[in-house]
Every structure is written in structure tokens, then in C-alpha cells.
Amino acid sequence: MAAQVERQKPNTKHLWKVFWILLGLTALEFLVAFQVDADHYKWTKIWIFVIMTIVKAYYIVGIFMHLKSETKAFIWYMVLPIMFVIWLIIALLIEGDYFGKERLF
């Protein structure tokens, strides 16, 4: 007769906690999008969205994509190239804007 293997109960409590945090942040984003006046608080609204997007990305990548449980070296192998790409995009946007404002001929 085969021995019965005890199955471990999945620990989903932490995943549900992260789900509710992400849901709350998304609801807060909708509240800011529809309630904050875009004419007077344009940059404040933009920075609120940027900060909330970074927080949501941290939870999604760290928990659901399991990057939080990896070694520090692997995390830096993933994060450092992304930081350089973001820097490149910002630099190209700034230089492109400057090139559009200056006439060479």
C-alpha cells in the first residue's frame, strides 16, 4: 500500500494582503484622477501617480514575480539596466526638446 503524502496547505494570506494593498492603491488612483482639479494641481497629480505607480510596481515585481526572494546580486542585475534605460529615455527627451527649440540653419 502506498504511503499517503501530507499536502501542505498553501499560504495565501500574504498574497491576499498584497492584493488588497494593490486594490486600495488603484482605488486611490481613480479617486485622485477624478476628484483633483487638473488645472490647479497638475504637477502634484502627476507626482502622485508616479509615486503610486512605483509602489505598485514594487509589490507586483517583488511578490507576484518572486524577485523579493532572490539574491541581492540578481536583483541588481535586473534593476541596474532598467535604471540605465530610464536615464537614457529621460536624456533623449531632454536633448530632443532642446534640438526642437534651437534652429541650426
Summary of the structure (lengths in Angstrom):
residues: 105
radius of gyration: 21.8
end to end distance: 88.9
largest distance: 88.9
contacts: 190
relative contact order: 0.07
helix: 75%
strand: 0%
